[in-house]
Amino acid sequence: MIRTTDADELRTVTLDRPDRRNALRPADLDELETAVTETDASIVFLRGAGDAFCAGADLDALAELSDPASFARRGQRVADAIETADPVVVAGIDGAARGGGVELALACDLRVATPAATFAEPGVRFGLFGAWGGTIRLRRVLREGDAFDFALSGSVVDAEEALRIGLVSRVVSDPRTVVAALASNKLDALRTIKKRLRDRRGRDEREAAEAIAFERLMKRYAGEIAAEWGGRDRTDGDG
């Protein structure tokens, strides 16, 4: 179900169950957590095989569970693992993202859609809701009114509407181009920025950590920084 390929500092993680629109069973969630967290890559690109990103939880598997709450907690753990993983995680959403698929995308650091992408939390229509941290992350990512509208309506949102409300940050023909552009940057800087943006401690602690991280990178790249900026006209608008 979970397929990985590695190239330099990039790991591509593919949800590979296209006949079920990449719906996830409990064991699939465990595989996904391992694929995202147990890697030395600086960037993880999460995608779905076929014509969907992820349909969320496999409802057939869910119906067989004696303890649905444990499945919810497992999904929460995996979403948390994606959010806090060392690599920068980019969701490339081409086709349908539904329910838990939306929640996994919300846990990623960057969500890039193609024009064919669509999003919905359809569980409300048959008495469920996004319990893999979805009610928490929707409020972080979207404005409150948009979060309520998306979660309560169950309506399908296309890529352009997802961009408008902030559910995705870009709509491009091929999300891999965005990943390639990220990979052209200093990879340890990417990891550092993710940690700083994800840091939810108090302001004083965050600012102290920010200063230390800045110093570390400055010392590491002092020569390159001097070469890049030393000969530039300080009035050229680039810094």
MDAnalysis code that builds the backbone (N, CA, C; Angstrom):
import MDAnalysis as mda
import numpy as np

u = mda.Universe.empty(717, n_residues=239, atom_resindex=np.repeat(np.arange(239), 3), trajectory=True)
u.add_TopologyAttr("name", ["N", "CA", "C"] * 239)
u.add_TopologyAttr("resid", np.arange(1, 240))
u.add_TopologyAttr("resname", ["MET", "ILE", "ARG", "THR", "THR", "ASP", "ALA", "ASP", "GLU", "LEU", "ARG", "THR", "VAL", "THR", "LEU", "ASP", "ARG", "PRO", "ASP", "ARG", "ARG", "ASN", "ALA", "LEU", "ARG", "PRO", "ALA", "ASP", "LEU", "ASP", "GLU", "LEU", "GLU", "THR", "ALA", "VAL", "THR", "GLU", "THR", "ASP", "ALA", "SER", "ILE", "VAL", "PHE", "LEU", "ARG", "GLY", "ALA", "GLY", "ASP", "ALA", "PHE", "CYS", "ALA", "GLY", "ALA", "ASP", "LEU", "ASP", "ALA", "LEU", "ALA", "GLU", "LEU", "SER", "ASP", "PRO", "ALA", "SER", "PHE", "ALA", "ARG", "ARG", "GLY", "GLN", "ARG", "VAL", "ALA", "ASP", "ALA", "ILE", "GLU", "THR", "ALA", "ASP", "PRO", "VAL", "VAL", "VAL", "ALA", "GLY", "ILE", "ASP", "GLY", "ALA", "ALA", "ARG", "GLY", "GLY", "GLY", "VAL", "GLU", "LEU", "ALA", "LEU", "ALA", "CYS", "ASP", "LEU", "ARG", "VAL", "ALA", "THR", "PRO", "ALA", "ALA", "THR", "PHE", "ALA", "GLU", "PRO", "GLY", "VAL", "ARG", "PHE", "GLY", "LEU", "PHE", "GLY", "ALA", "TRP", "GLY", "GLY", "THR", "ILE", "ARG", "LEU", "ARG", "ARG", "VAL", "LEU", "ARG", "GLU", "GLY", "ASP", "ALA", "PHE", "ASP", "PHE", "ALA", "LEU", "SER", "GLY", "SER", "VAL", "VAL", "ASP", "ALA", "GLU", "GLU", "ALA", "LEU", "ARG", "ILE", "GLY", "LEU", "VAL", "SER", "ARG", "VAL", "VAL", "SER", "ASP", "PRO", "ARG", "THR", "VAL", "VAL", "ALA", "ALA", "LEU", "ALA", "SER", "ASN", "LYS", "LEU", "ASP", "ALA", "LEU", "ARG", "THR", "ILE", "LYS", "LYS", "ARG", "LEU", "ARG", "ASP", "ARG", "ARG", "GLY", "ARG", "ASP", "GLU", "ARG", "GLU", "ALA", "ALA", "GLU", "ALA", "ILE", "ALA", "PHE", "GLU", "ARG", "LEU", "MET", "LYS", "ARG", "TYR", "ALA", "GLY", "GLU", "ILE", "ALA", "ALA", "GLU", "TRP", "GLY", "GLY", "ARG", "ASP", "ARG", "THR", "ASP", "GLY", "ASP", "GLY"])
u.atoms.positions = np.array([
    [0.824, -1.207, 0.000],
    [0.000, 0.000, 0.000],
    [0.858, 1.255, 0.000],
    [1.884, 1.337, 0.842],
    [2.747, 2.509, 0.917],
    [4.045, 2.185, 0.184],
    [4.324, 2.954, -0.864],
    [5.518, 2.732, -1.671],
    [6.443, 3.932, -1.529],
    [7.731, 3.675, -1.347],
    [8.701, 4.761, -1.205],
    [9.782, 4.647, -2.269],
    [10.228, 5.797, -2.740],
    [11.392, 5.868, -3.615],
    [12.268, 7.007, -3.117],
    [13.573, 6.796, -3.146],
    [14.522, 7.776, -2.630],
    [15.476, 8.232, -3.728],
    [15.703, 9.529, -3.780],
    [16.657, 10.109, -4.719],
    [17.326, 11.291, -4.030],
    [18.614, 11.135, -3.726],
    [19.358, 12.173, -3.004],
    [18.643, 12.523, -1.700],
    [18.247, 13.785, -1.542],
    [17.628, 14.245, -0.296],
    [16.101, 14.240, -0.371],
    [15.547, 13.558, -1.372],
    [14.096, 13.526, -1.557],
    [13.569, 12.110, -1.425],
    [12.561, 11.941, -0.598],
    [11.823, 10.677, -0.549],
    [10.415, 10.927, -1.073],
    [9.985, 10.124, -2.021],
    [8.608, 10.166, -2.513],
    [7.839, 9.026, -1.865],
    [6.752, 9.367, -1.197],
    [5.898, 8.387, -0.542],
    [4.576, 8.348, -1.308],
    [4.266, 7.193, -1.860],
    [3.069, 7.046, -2.684],
    [2.055, 6.148, -1.986],
    [0.857, 6.675, -1.800],
    [-0.262, 5.859, -1.341],
    [-0.729, 5.062, -2.548],
    [-0.474, 3.767, -2.532],
    [-0.583, 2.978, -3.761],
    [-1.671, 1.908, -3.642],
    [-2.886, 2.376, -3.640],
    [-4.036, 1.482, -3.626],
    [-5.140, 2.113, -4.500],
    [-4.832, 2.303, -5.765],
    [-5.719, 3.103, -6.611],
    [-7.113, 2.514, -6.796],
    [-7.232, 1.182, -6.685],
    [-8.558, 0.573, -6.848],
    [-9.509, 0.960, -5.725],
    [-8.961, 1.434, -4.588],
    [-9.764, 1.907, -3.457],
    [-9.539, 3.395, -3.219],
    [-9.086, 4.081, -4.236],
    [-8.795, 5.514, -4.154],
    [-7.844, 5.821, -2.987],
    [-6.944, 4.853, -2.752],
    [-5.893, 4.997, -1.736],
    [-6.453, 5.162, -0.319],
    [-7.603, 4.538, -0.075],
    [-8.176, 4.528, 1.276],
    [-7.264, 3.751, 2.214],
    [-7.205, 4.195, 3.464],
    [-6.222, 3.683, 4.412],
    [-6.844, 2.759, 5.453],
    [-6.210, 1.613, 5.629],
    [-6.550, 0.684, 6.704],
    [-5.601, 0.919, 7.881],
    [-5.883, 0.339, 9.047],
    [-5.005, 0.585, 10.205],
    [-3.539, 0.296, 9.933],
    [-3.250, -0.843, 9.302],
    [-1.850, -1.179, 9.025],
    [-1.223, -0.199, 8.049],
    [-2.020, 0.339, 7.120],
    [-1.498, 1.328, 6.174],
    [-1.026, 2.583, 6.891],
    [-1.759, 2.982, 7.925],
    [-1.361, 4.161, 8.694],
    [0.000, 3.947, 9.340],
    [0.219, 2.760, 9.874],
    [1.518, 2.463, 10.484],
    [2.634, 2.541, 9.443],
    [2.378, 1.989, 8.253],
    [3.375, 2.036, 7.180],
    [3.670, 3.474, 6.772],
    [2.622, 4.275, 6.716],
    [2.799, 5.676, 6.330],
    [3.655, 6.423, 7.346],
    [3.409, 6.206, 8.605],
    [4.216, 6.855, 9.644],
    [5.686, 6.496, 9.491],
    [5.960, 5.223, 9.289],
    [7.338, 4.778, 9.117],
    [7.975, 5.411, 7.889],
    [7.229, 5.458, 6.790],
    [7.768, 5.983, 5.536],
    [8.157, 7.452, 5.657],
    [7.381, 8.220, 6.409],
    [7.631, 9.651, 6.525],
    [8.709, 9.964, 7.548],
    [8.753, 9.209, 8.626],
    [9.634, 9.564, 9.746],
    [10.973, 8.844, 9.732],
    [11.047, 7.657, 9.179],
    [12.288, 6.889, 9.207],
    [13.039, 7.075, 7.894],
    [13.565, 8.267, 7.726],
    [14.320, 8.604, 6.530],
    [15.308, 9.714, 6.858],
    [16.418, 9.737, 6.123],
    [17.391, 10.816, 6.249],
    [17.137, 11.918, 5.233],
    [16.122, 11.760, 4.412],
    [15.813, 12.762, 3.400],
    [15.398, 14.076, 4.059],
    [15.663, 15.170, 3.379],
    [15.267, 16.482, 3.883],
    [13.868, 16.878, 3.429],
    [13.391, 16.266, 2.352],
    [12.069, 16.554, 1.821],
    [11.350, 15.247, 1.572],
    [10.103, 15.179, 1.997],
    [9.233, 14.042, 1.691],
    [8.079, 14.560, 0.837],
    [7.869, 13.916, -0.292],
    [6.783, 14.259, -1.199],
    [5.722, 13.174, -1.078],
    [4.546, 13.552, -0.581],
    [3.452, 12.605, -0.355],
    [2.444, 12.741, -1.473],
    [2.144, 11.644, -2.131],
    [1.233, 11.659, -3.272],
    [0.368, 10.405, -3.278],
    [-0.637, 10.392, -4.142],
    [-1.477, 9.230, -4.297],
    [-1.374, 8.659, -5.695],
    [-1.503, 7.349, -5.806],
    [-1.476, 6.701, -7.117],
    [-2.858, 6.799, -7.763],
    [-2.882, 6.782, -9.079],
    [-4.154, 6.801, -9.785],
    [-4.781, 8.172, -9.815],
    [-6.118, 8.203, -9.782],
    [-6.842, 9.468, -9.965],
    [-7.300, 10.089, -8.652],
    [-6.712, 9.673, -7.537],
    [-7.071, 10.251, -6.237],
    [-5.817, 10.436, -5.395],
    [-5.881, 11.424, -4.507],
    [-4.825, 11.573, -3.506],
    [-5.056, 10.550, -2.401],
    [-6.179, 10.664, -1.712],
    [-6.524, 9.707, -0.652],
    [-7.987, 9.887, -0.285],
    [-8.714, 8.771, -0.257],
    [-10.129, 8.800, 0.114],
    [-10.343, 8.769, 1.616],
    [-9.251, 8.778, 2.386],
    [-9.375, 8.752, 3.842],
    [-9.397, 7.348, 4.385],
    [-10.113, 7.153, 5.449],
    [-10.187, 5.830, 6.073],
    [-10.962, 4.866, 5.193],
    [-10.502, 3.626, 5.146],
    [-11.236, 2.564, 4.449],
    [-12.447, 2.198, 5.308],
    [-13.629, 2.537, 4.835],
    [-14.827, 2.342, 5.654],
    [-15.142, 0.867, 5.878],
    [-14.760, -0.003, 4.934],
    [-14.965, -1.439, 5.150],
    [-14.127, -1.924, 6.333],
    [-12.876, -1.465, 6.387],
    [-12.013, -1.838, 7.509],
    [-12.522, -1.215, 8.798],
    [-12.997, 0.019, 8.708],
    [-13.501, 0.706, 9.896],
    [-14.708, -0.005, 10.473],
    [-15.582, -0.525, 9.612],
    [-16.793, -1.196, 10.076],
    [-16.482, -2.478, 10.841],
    [-15.302, -3.041, 10.605],
    [-14.922, -4.289, 11.268],
    [-14.224, -4.072, 12.602],
    [-13.925, -2.823, 12.951],
    [-13.183, -2.552, 14.173],
    [-14.084, -2.636, 15.397],
    [-13.582, -3.245, 16.448],
    [-14.332, -3.295, 17.712],
    [-14.123, -2.033, 18.535],
    [-13.063, -1.284, 18.214],
    [-12.730, -0.074, 18.974],
    [-12.390, 1.052, 17.995],
    [-13.421, 1.693, 17.416],
    [-13.153, 2.770, 16.444],
    [-12.309, 3.900, 17.015],
    [-12.407, 4.138, 18.318],
    [-11.612, 5.221, 18.908],
    [-10.124, 4.953, 18.743],
    [-9.720, 3.691, 18.774],
    [-8.299, 3.376, 18.609],
    [-7.841, 3.717, 17.192],
    [-8.719, 3.551, 16.223],
    [-8.390, 3.908, 14.847],
    [-8.232, 5.423, 14.726],
    [-9.115, 6.161, 15.389],
    [-8.996, 7.622, 15.397],
    [-7.677, 8.042, 16.033],
    [-7.331, 7.431, 17.150],
    [-6.075, 7.795, 17.816],
    [-4.866, 7.434, 16.949],
    [-4.975, 6.333, 16.224],
    [-3.879, 5.945, 15.337],
    [-3.706, 6.977, 14.220],
    [-4.818, 7.400, 13.642],
    [-4.751, 8.437, 12.617],
    [-4.205, 9.743, 13.160],
    [-4.586, 10.096, 14.381],
    [-4.057, 11.307, 15.020],
    [-2.546, 11.199, 15.207],
    [-2.098, 10.027, 15.637],
    [-0.661, 9.821, 15.853],
    [0.112, 9.985, 14.554],
    [-0.419, 9.439, 13.466],
    [0.270, 9.524, 12.185],
    [0.274, 10.964, 11.673],
    [-0.844, 11.659, 11.797],
    [-0.888, 13.062, 11.383],
    [0.092, 13.899, 12.208],
    [0.160, 13.635, 13.508],
    [1.129, 14.340, 14.364],
    [2.557, 14.031, 13.928],
    [2.797, 12.764, 13.554],
    [4.146, 12.367, 13.122],
    [4.544, 13.085, 11.841],
    [3.601, 13.258, 10.921],
    [3.867, 13.994, 9.688],
    [4.184, 15.448, 10.019],
    [3.382, 16.031, 10.890],
    [3.544, 17.442, 11.245],
    [4.883, 17.713, 11.916],
    [5.354, 16.793, 12.733],
    [6.570, 17.011, 13.520],
    [7.791, 16.308, 12.950],
    [7.651, 15.620, 11.827],
    [8.786, 14.911, 11.227],
    [9.906, 15.886, 10.891],
    [11.142, 15.419, 10.932],
    [12.281, 16.272, 10.591],
    [12.218, 16.787, 9.155],
    [11.896, 15.939, 8.168],
    [11.846, 16.460, 6.797],
    [10.686, 17.434, 6.602],
    [10.838, 18.307, 5.625],
    [9.717, 19.104, 5.149],
    [8.825, 18.179, 4.322],
    [7.536, 18.131, 4.647],
    [6.622, 17.214, 3.974],
    [5.685, 18.009, 3.069],
    [5.702, 17.657, 1.788],
    [4.891, 18.330, 0.790],
    [3.829, 17.361, 0.289],
    [2.571, 17.758, 0.372],
    [1.484, 16.953, -0.181],
    [1.229, 17.413, -1.610],
    [1.322, 16.492, -2.547],
    [0.976, 16.770, -3.933],
    [-0.391, 16.173, -4.213],
    [-1.398, 17.018, -4.317],
    [-2.780, 16.543, -4.372],
    [-3.297, 16.645, -5.795],
    [-3.450, 15.493, -6.426],
    [-3.925, 15.399, -7.801],
    [-5.126, 14.465, -7.787],
    [-6.332, 15.015, -7.908],
    [-7.531, 14.209, -7.775],
    [-8.166, 14.417, -6.422],
    [-8.953, 13.436, -6.000],
    [-9.792, 13.587, -4.813],
    [-9.018, 13.405, -3.517],
    [-9.252, 14.323, -2.577],
    [-8.830, 14.173, -1.180],
    [-10.105, 14.240, -0.353],
    [-10.373, 13.196, 0.375],
    [-11.607, 13.112, 1.137],
    [-11.313, 12.697, 2.576],
    [-12.060, 13.251, 3.517],
    [-11.971, 12.816, 4.905],
    [-10.550, 12.799, 5.421],
    [-10.101, 11.609, 5.794],
    [-8.758, 11.462, 6.328],
    [-7.677, 11.886, 5.360],
    [-7.958, 11.836, 4.058],
    [-6.991, 12.326, 3.081],
    [-6.766, 13.814, 3.228],
    [-7.841, 14.558, 3.491],
    [-7.712, 15.986, 3.763],
    [-6.915, 16.193, 5.047],
    [-7.195, 15.388, 6.054],
    [-6.515, 15.553, 7.346],
    [-5.021, 15.282, 7.246],
    [-4.638, 14.281, 6.471],
    [-3.212, 14.017, 6.274],
    [-2.562, 15.167, 5.519],
    [-3.269, 15.707, 4.533],
    [-2.732, 16.859, 3.800],
    [-2.568, 18.054, 4.730],
    [-3.524, 18.271, 5.619],
    [-3.437, 19.384, 6.567],
    [-2.216, 19.262, 7.474],
    [-1.791, 18.040, 7.754],
    [-0.631, 17.831, 8.611],
    [0.684, 18.107, 7.890],
    [0.649, 18.162, 6.560],
    [1.862, 18.421, 5.786],
    [2.243, 19.894, 5.887],
    [3.491, 20.181, 5.593],
    [3.995, 21.545, 5.696],
    [3.561, 22.406, 4.520],
    [3.392, 21.785, 3.386],
    [3.009, 22.499, 2.173],
    [2.030, 21.627, 1.401],
    [0.948, 22.233, 0.953],
    [-0.059, 21.513, 0.174],
    [-0.126, 22.143, -1.208],
    [0.206, 21.344, -2.207],
    [0.234, 21.810, -3.589],
    [-0.763, 20.970, -4.382],
    [-1.695, 21.633, -5.039],
    [-2.751, 20.935, -5.773],
    [-2.556, 21.093, -7.270],
    [-3.103, 20.158, -8.024],
    [-3.239, 20.330, -9.461],
    [-4.655, 20.834, -9.733],
    [-4.939, 21.291, -10.940],
    [-6.302, 21.738, -11.254],
    [-7.351, 20.647, -11.090],
    [-6.926, 19.384, -11.098],
    [-7.869, 18.273, -10.957],
    [-8.191, 17.944, -9.505],
    [-7.546, 18.603, -8.555],
    [-7.735, 18.276, -7.140],
    [-9.103, 18.742, -6.642],
    [-9.708, 17.937, -5.790],
    [-10.945, 18.308, -5.099],
    [-10.842, 17.854, -3.647],
    [-11.584, 18.552, -2.784],
    [-11.481, 18.321, -1.341],
    [-12.878, 18.275, -0.734],
    [-13.050, 17.405, 0.264],
    [-14.327, 17.375, 0.990],
    [-14.168, 16.560, 2.260],
    [-15.015, 16.902, 3.234],
    [-15.179, 16.105, 4.461],
    [-16.596, 15.528, 4.411],
    [-16.821, 14.452, 3.630],
    [-18.172, 13.944, 3.405],
    [-18.753, 13.141, 4.561],
    [-17.923, 12.850, 5.568],
    [-18.397, 12.008, 6.668],
    [-19.619, 12.555, 7.368],
    [-19.778, 13.889, 7.392],
    [-20.908, 14.497, 8.083],
    [-22.235, 14.021, 7.499],
    [-22.229, 13.591, 6.257],
    [-23.473, 13.159, 5.611],
    [-23.959, 11.812, 6.139],
    [-23.054, 11.025, 6.709],
    [-23.502, 9.749, 7.293],
    [-23.061, 9.621, 8.742],
    [-22.875, 10.760, 9.406],
    [-22.717, 10.760, 10.854],
    [-21.312, 10.706, 11.390],
    [-20.313, 11.024, 10.570],
    [-18.925, 11.013, 11.034],
    [-18.292, 12.380, 10.801],
    [-17.066, 12.531, 11.259],
    [-16.320, 13.761, 11.025],
    [-14.835, 13.427, 11.034],
    [-14.010, 14.396, 10.696],
    [-12.572, 14.171, 10.631],
    [-11.948, 14.090, 11.999],
    [-11.598, 12.889, 12.429],
    [-11.104, 12.684, 13.789],
    [-9.624, 12.327, 13.832],
    [-8.904, 12.606, 12.733],
    [-7.455, 12.430, 12.748],
    [-6.785, 13.784, 12.976],
    [-7.361, 14.557, 13.867],
    [-6.854, 15.898, 14.142],
    [-7.436, 16.946, 13.218],
    [-8.409, 16.566, 12.410],
    [-8.952, 17.489, 11.420],
    [-9.640, 18.698, 12.013],
    [-10.392, 18.514, 13.086],
    [-11.091, 19.647, 13.685],
    [-10.118, 20.633, 14.319],
    [-8.921, 20.170, 14.649],
    [-7.892, 21.041, 15.225],
    [-7.149, 21.786, 14.119],
    [-6.697, 21.056, 13.098],
    [-5.872, 21.682, 12.062],
    [-6.677, 22.576, 11.129],
    [-7.947, 22.252, 10.898],
    [-8.749, 23.136, 10.048],
    [-8.779, 24.546, 10.610],
    [-8.905, 24.662, 11.936],
    [-8.945, 25.975, 12.579],
    [-7.601, 26.696, 12.484],
    [-6.521, 25.940, 12.400],
    [-5.203, 26.561, 12.261],
    [-4.964, 27.053, 10.841],
    [-5.431, 26.288, 9.878],
    [-5.101, 26.548, 8.479],
    [-6.071, 27.527, 7.835],
    [-7.377, 27.378, 8.118],
    [-8.395, 28.212, 7.498],
    [-8.902, 29.274, 8.467],
    [-9.494, 30.289, 7.926],
    [-10.237, 31.222, 8.763],
    [-11.407, 30.478, 9.395],
    [-11.854, 30.960, 10.541],
    [-12.875, 30.222, 11.288],
    [-14.129, 29.967, 10.453],
    [-14.600, 30.977, 9.743],
    [-15.813, 30.803, 8.950],
    [-15.639, 29.778, 7.856],
    [-14.492, 29.790, 7.182],
    [-14.237, 28.812, 6.131],
    [-14.082, 27.416, 6.712],
    [-13.458, 27.321, 7.888],
    [-13.299, 26.009, 8.530],
    [-14.660, 25.408, 8.863],
    [-15.545, 26.217, 9.431],
    [-16.875, 25.716, 9.757],
    [-17.644, 25.331, 8.498],
    [-17.570, 26.160, 7.481],
    [-18.296, 25.876, 6.246],
    [-17.817, 24.578, 5.613],
    [-16.504, 24.398, 5.554],
    [-15.939, 23.193, 4.949],
    [-16.326, 21.948, 5.742],
    [-16.200, 22.022, 7.069],
    [-16.445, 20.844, 7.905],
    [-17.927, 20.502, 8.015],
    [-18.784, 21.518, 8.079],
    [-20.206, 21.269, 8.317],
    [-20.985, 20.944, 7.055],
    [-20.556, 21.472, 5.925],
    [-21.341, 21.308, 4.704],
    [-21.123, 19.969, 4.026],
    [-19.909, 19.436, 4.122],
    [-19.587, 18.225, 3.371],
    [-19.452, 18.474, 1.889],
    [-19.489, 19.734, 1.473],
    [-19.450, 20.076, 0.051],
    [-18.061, 19.846, -0.538],
    [-18.048, 19.559, -1.834],
    [-16.791, 19.368, -2.554],
    [-16.239, 20.732, -2.963],
    [-14.979, 20.957, -2.677],
    [-14.281, 22.199, -2.994],
    [-13.262, 21.905, -4.084],
    [-13.275, 22.676, -5.155],
    [-12.298, 22.449, -6.223],
    [-10.984, 23.145, -5.887],
    [-10.020, 22.983, -6.776],
    [-8.671, 23.471, -6.487],
    [-8.622, 24.988, -6.334],
    [-9.325, 25.704, -7.183],
    [-9.289, 27.159, -7.106],
    [-9.935, 27.672, -5.822],
    [-11.030, 27.043, -5.409],
    [-11.660, 27.437, -4.152],
    [-10.773, 27.065, -2.968],
    [-10.117, 25.906, -3.057],
    [-9.175, 25.500, -1.994],
    [-8.046, 26.512, -1.862],
    [-7.589, 27.051, -2.995],
    [-6.547, 28.081, -2.960],
    [-7.084, 29.362, -2.327],
    [-8.303, 29.723, -2.663],
    [-8.885, 30.966, -2.148],
    [-9.023, 30.938, -0.633],
    [-9.438, 29.806, -0.081],
    [-9.672, 29.742, 1.361],
    [-8.417, 29.343, 2.141],
    [-7.336, 29.018, 1.434],
    [-6.086, 28.696, 2.112],
    [-5.887, 27.229, 2.416],
    [-6.736, 26.373, 1.852],
    [-6.571, 24.942, 2.084],
    [-5.325, 24.421, 1.380],
    [-4.983, 25.016, 0.243],
    [-3.716, 24.733, -0.432],
    [-2.998, 26.058, -0.656],
    [-1.699, 25.985, -0.880],
    [-0.929, 27.212, -1.081],
    [-0.646, 27.488, -2.549],
    [-0.738, 26.465, -3.379],
    [-0.491, 26.655, -4.806],
    [-1.335, 25.678, -5.615],
    [-1.638, 26.079, -6.849],
    [-2.245, 25.191, -7.832],
    [-1.327, 25.206, -9.049],
    [-0.756, 24.057, -9.367],
    [0.204, 23.938, -10.463],
    [-0.111, 22.682, -11.266],
    [0.444, 22.614, -12.464],
    [0.177, 21.439, -13.294],
    [0.877, 20.202, -12.763],
    [2.026, 20.373, -12.138],
    [2.797, 19.236, -11.622],
    [3.450, 19.631, -10.296],
    [2.962, 19.108, -9.164],
    [3.539, 19.470, -7.859],
    [5.019, 19.150, -7.723],
    [5.525, 18.260, -8.553],
    [6.946, 17.918, -8.456],
    [7.835, 19.111, -8.785],
    [7.331, 20.062, -9.570],
    [8.128, 21.255, -9.868],
    [8.345, 22.085, -8.610],
    [7.353, 22.108, -7.730],
    [7.486, 22.840, -6.469],
    [8.506, 22.144, -5.579],
    [8.442, 20.824, -5.548],
    [9.401, 20.056, -4.749],
    [10.823, 20.288, -5.256],
    [10.991, 20.301, -6.565],
    [12.319, 20.534, -7.138],
    [12.847, 21.917, -6.768],
    [11.968, 22.908, -6.777],
    [12.386, 24.257, -6.403],
    [12.804, 24.307, -4.942],
    [12.063, 23.632, -4.064],
    [12.446, 23.578, -2.652],
    [13.813, 22.933, -2.485],
    [14.034, 21.858, -3.241],
    [15.274, 21.100, -3.104],
    [16.494, 21.887, -3.573],
    [16.277, 22.985, -4.299],
    [17.403, 23.806, -4.750],
    [17.910, 24.732, -3.646],
    [17.184, 24.825, -2.550],
    [17.592, 25.645, -1.410],
    [18.515, 24.847, -0.481],
    [19.067, 25.527, 0.517],
    [19.881, 24.835, 1.516],
    [18.954, 23.960, 2.364],
    [19.217, 22.661, 2.343],
    [18.260, 21.726, 2.928],
    [18.203, 21.819, 4.450],
    [19.340, 22.108, 5.086],
    [19.285, 22.245, 6.542],
    [18.539, 23.514, 6.937],
    [18.549, 24.515, 6.065],
    [17.744, 25.707, 6.324],
    [16.259, 25.374, 6.248],
    [15.875, 24.515, 5.305],
    [14.474, 24.098, 5.212],
    [14.028, 23.409, 6.495],
    [14.849, 22.490, 6.965],
    [14.513, 21.776, 8.204],
    [14.406, 22.753, 9.385],
    [15.337, 23.700, 9.434],
    [15.339, 24.663, 10.536],
    [14.091, 25.529, 10.502],
    [13.733, 26.009, 9.323],
    [12.536, 26.849, 9.194],
    [11.292, 26.075, 9.615],
    [11.212, 24.807, 9.209],
    [10.057, 24.002, 9.624],
    [9.982, 23.924, 11.149],
    [11.094, 23.636, 11.784],
    [11.079, 23.521, 13.244],
    [10.643, 24.821, 13.901],
    [11.128, 25.932, 13.373],
    [10.770, 27.218, 13.964],
    [9.286, 27.531, 13.750],
    [8.777, 27.260, 12.574],
    [7.365, 27.544, 12.310],
    [6.439, 26.605, 13.087],
    [6.909, 25.396, 13.349],
    [6.088, 24.418, 14.075],
    [6.216, 24.541, 15.593],
    [7.147, 25.326, 16.058],
    [7.395, 25.457, 17.497],
    [6.193, 26.144, 18.164],
    [5.578, 25.483, 19.127],
    [4.384, 26.028, 19.774],
    [4.635, 26.367, 21.250],
    [5.900, 26.527, 21.612],
    [6.216, 26.930, 22.985],
    [5.924, 28.418, 23.164],
    [6.238, 28.935, 24.336],
    [6.035, 30.346, 24.597],
    [6.939, 31.214, 23.737],
    [6.581, 32.490, 23.618],
    [7.309, 33.390, 22.728],
    [8.780, 33.505, 23.092],
    [9.106, 33.640, 24.371],
    [10.503, 33.789, 24.777],
    [11.330, 32.587, 24.346],
    [10.783, 31.388, 24.536],
    [11.501, 30.174, 24.145],
    [11.670, 30.102, 22.638],
    [10.636, 30.485, 21.918],
    [10.716, 30.446, 20.462],
    [11.742, 31.438, 19.925],
    [11.756, 32.619, 20.497],
    [12.706, 33.623, 20.022],
    [14.146, 33.226, 20.339],
    [14.364, 32.625, 21.509],
    [15.709, 32.164, 21.861],
    [16.168, 31.080, 20.893],
    [15.285, 30.122, 20.602],
    [15.620, 29.048, 19.669],
    [15.863, 29.596, 18.269],
    [15.095, 30.611, 17.880],
    [15.256, 31.225, 16.568],
    [16.639, 31.857, 16.440],
    [17.056, 32.576, 17.465],
    [18.366, 33.236, 17.431],
    [19.500, 32.223, 17.345],
    [19.405, 31.146, 18.122],
    [20.435, 30.112, 18.105],
    [20.512, 29.452, 16.735],
    [19.354, 29.135, 16.156],
    [19.321, 28.499, 14.846],
    [19.890, 29.420, 13.773],
    [19.584, 30.707, 13.873],
    [20.105, 31.682, 12.914],
    [21.622, 31.755, 12.997],
    [22.150, 31.777, 14.217],
    [23.599, 31.827, 14.395],
    [24.259, 30.592, 13.802],
    [23.669, 29.439, 14.026],
    [24.255, 28.191, 13.518],
    [24.353, 28.215, 11.992],
    [23.294, 28.660, 11.340],
    [23.311, 28.700, 9.882],
    [24.261, 29.777, 9.357],
    [24.290, 30.917, 10.051],
    [25.213, 31.979, 9.637],
    [26.664, 31.498, 9.679],
    [27.028, 30.796, 10.740],
    [28.394, 30.305, 10.861],
    [28.687, 29.258, 9.795],
    [27.716, 28.423, 9.508],
    [27.941, 27.358, 8.534],
    [28.122, 27.916, 7.123],
    [27.360, 28.938, 6.800],
    [27.358, 29.434, 5.416],
    [27.965, 30.833, 5.291],
    [28.796, 31.210, 6.242],
    [29.366, 32.564, 6.244],
    [30.079, 32.884, 4.933],
    [30.886, 31.947, 4.450],
    [31.624, 32.192, 3.224],
    [30.711, 32.381, 2.028],
    [29.720, 31.523, 1.884],
    [28.800, 31.620, 0.758],
    [27.956, 32.890, 0.838],
    [27.558, 33.241, 2.059],
    [26.761, 34.462, 2.231],
    [27.572, 35.686, 1.826],
    [28.833, 35.727, 2.239],
    [29.689, 36.857, 1.887],
    [29.888, 36.943, 0.384],
    [30.092, 35.774, -0.250],
    [30.301, 35.769, -1.693],
    [29.042, 36.189, -2.444],
    [27.883, 35.780, -1.941],
    [26.615, 36.078, -2.609],
    [26.239, 37.543, -2.494],
    [26.418, 38.095, -1.267],
    [25.914, 39.442, -1.011],
    [26.979, 40.528, -0.997],
    [28.252, 40.138, -0.850],
    [29.291, 41.143, -0.658],
    [29.416, 42.135, -1.790],
    [29.254, 41.664, -3.039],
    [29.451, 42.576, -4.161],
    [28.187, 43.223, -4.666],
    [27.064, 43.008, -3.994],
    [25.803, 43.557, -4.485],
    [25.594, 45.002, -4.039],
    [24.910, 45.713, -4.886],
    [24.485, 47.068, -4.535],
    [23.402, 46.972, -3.484],
    [23.613, 47.532, -2.319],
    [22.644, 47.418, -1.222],
    [21.315, 48.100, -1.514],
    [21.260, 48.813, -2.634],
    [20.009, 49.482, -2.992],
    [19.263, 48.757, -4.107],
    [19.702, 47.517, -4.422],
    [19.094, 46.847, -5.565],
    [17.770, 46.178, -5.256],
    [17.318, 46.245, -3.989],
    [15.997, 45.724, -3.636],
    [15.960, 44.257, -3.315],
    [17.105, 43.556, -3.316],
    [17.125, 42.124, -3.038],
    [17.466, 41.797, -1.606],
    [17.720, 42.759, -0.749],
    [18.056, 42.443, 0.627],
    [18.250, 43.686, 1.444],
])
